């Protein structure tokens, strides 16, 4: 056992002052006021000037992508050993940023799903290869299916493989050559068929949707989550108030996948989209702010690994962009802890500082509820009770 004492903590929902968190094995055993006595023989790590949070949860990553130019297009050329090394390096980068759980939504032929559970790595919520139309967005990942029978088989395969969530590509996407993100890949009957089959097996469905039409289809079919939710048309970004209110009323998890390394250039695909539709980052942040104001259940996911502006470990900048969009810092932090955990089917496992929850912890210098940039000032990371940052003895332990 050991304990961590901090000036403040964000417990996944609210800020608490002067907190002591006791860890026993891979679980949190107690969260108490720092003035209360520490159990006999338990070492205490004092961290003055710091904030303790649950380990962050990145709700949208591509672990097979190395974050280089055209990363996803190069994945099919990797051999298994190279792909495994890319995945391992990605997970280490997430840990260094305080991310202790990731939801992988772009597996390549089960490479990620088959290596889950390695010690010292972030927990992985796996979707397997996304289900997509033949030749559609992300087709090379191995999830092509068309028609009710093939879609039913695709869901059964994911159940048999033990995935945690089903991902369905409903609109096109900019990162696949020949795909148009404004195009609808699956209509309402197909999306409803997948949702019903997955729900019957106890699995949630999250859907990739960029166009307004695809978001409407997803909402009507009852998907559990929507990735991107960009609400694009040929005229650019839209902010349909009635649709945003409907998403909020339905309780649909919305992962806007904003966030990139400050100063990085947009991807060539994003530049082409901007030229074609008038898309701007400022307009996108205003749109996300409108989603938040409508009461949508926002979760933070970075789309890490797809290009140099979105390397693995970029999630703190996604949270910061939520704040830039007008989201209160406490709500933004919840989107990357308790909210993202709930969306990733781990709401009773991680994402909160509570007795019985996993000892997934992040300590940062400063106070990110006052200055969200402090979320990048990582001082300590604990994954299932194992300290991974920093390594070695710590002078703050007594």
PyMOL commands that set and color helices and strands:
alter all, ss='L'
color gray80, all
select helices_A, chain A and resi 71-77+80-96+113-115+139-141+148-161+188-200+212-221+241-250+268-277+281-293+308-310+315-324+329-335+338-343+372-376
alter helices_A, ss='H'
color red, helices_A
select strands_A, chain A and resi 2-10+15-24+27-33+43-54+56-61+99-104+123-126+165-169+204-211+225-233+236-237+253-255+297-299+361-365+378-383+386-389
alter strands_A, ss='S'
color yellow, strands_A
deselect
rebuild
show_as cartoon
